[in-house]
Amino acid sequence: EHTMMRAVRTTGVRAPDVRASDHGEAVVQFTWKSLTCFARVITWVEGIPLSECRGQANGALDRALGQVMGATDVALEHFEPRSDGADSSERMLAWDLANVSTVSRPYLNELFDDEVKERVTKALDAFDAFLASPPYALL
């Protein structure tokens, strides 16, 4: 990811940059509650989220988006897919809300309060039903 962000920035597309720790590490390892964790800090990219441009579509916005997508495509064209498939478009992303049920259900048994477990299960079931209904089922 770090190399890809750097490659995209070389095309003039604004992309995050990794900030090294005080010891020069791009990713730091630490222990929290007996878990091994990894963290990194990346810069913020100023701009307006595309979702806030609804209703403002015009030729200039379309051209700008096309230019960014084209430049990103060119910047990443020499990258080979990882052999472990970790960069696959089918990869399960834990932070993607559409995956909340798949990511969360294996941990339901970690909930000791049966009432809470039942409420969380019902919420996940309702969310799954919502995603299965049009227009979301088409995505």
VENKA-V890745 format. One record per residue. RES is the residue in one small letter. PSI is psi in whole degrees, -180 to 180 (none if undefined). OMEGA is omega in whole degrees, -180 to 180 (999 if undefined). Layout:
RES PSI OMEGA
RES PSI OMEGA
//
This chain:
e -43 -178
h -44 -180
t -38 180
m -42 178
m -40 179
r -42 180
a -41 179
v -41 180
r -31 -179
t -19 179
t -4 -178
g -5 177
v 132 179
r 120 -180
a 155 179
p 156 176
d 144 -180
v 135 176
r 124 -179
a 154 176
s 177 177
d -22 -180
h 8 177
g 10 -178
e 136 177
a -33 178
v 131 179
v 146 178
q 138 178
f 166 180
t 134 177
w 121 -179
k 46 180
s 18 174
l 142 174
t 124 -177
c 157 177
f 143 -180
a 156 174
r 161 176
v 129 176
i 157 -178
t 159 177
w 139 177
v 114 180
e 149 176
g -176 179
i 126 178
p 141 -179
l -33 -180
s -23 179
e 0 180
c 9 180
r 139 179
g -4 -179
q 8 -177
a 129 176
n 176 -178
g -39 -178
a -43 179
l -44 179
d -44 179
r -43 -180
a -43 179
l -42 178
g -39 179
q -42 179
v -44 -180
m -41 179
g -45 180
a -39 178
t -42 179
d -45 179
v -43 -178
a -31 -175
l -1 -174
e -25 -178
h -3 180
f 132 177
e 145 176
p 146 178
r 145 -178
s -24 -180
d -1 178
g 8 -176
a -18 179
d 12 -177
s 146 177
s -16 178
e 1 -177
r 140 178
m 116 180
l 115 -176
a -30 -178
w -9 179
d 116 -176
l -30 178
a -19 -179
n 8 -173
v -39 -179
s -49 -179
t -39 -178
v -37 -173
s -37 -173
r -39 179
p -17 -178
y 2 -179
l -34 180
n -12 176
e -16 179
l 120 -176
f -23 -180
d 112 -177
d -35 179
e -43 178
v -44 179
k -43 180
e -41 179
r -41 179
v -43 179
t -45 179
k -40 179
a -43 178
l -40 177
d -44 -180
a -40 179
f -42 177
d -43 179
a -39 178
f -46 180
l -27 -179
a -10 -178
s 151 178
p 147 2
p -2 -175
y -29 180
a -18 -179
l -15 -176
l none 999
//
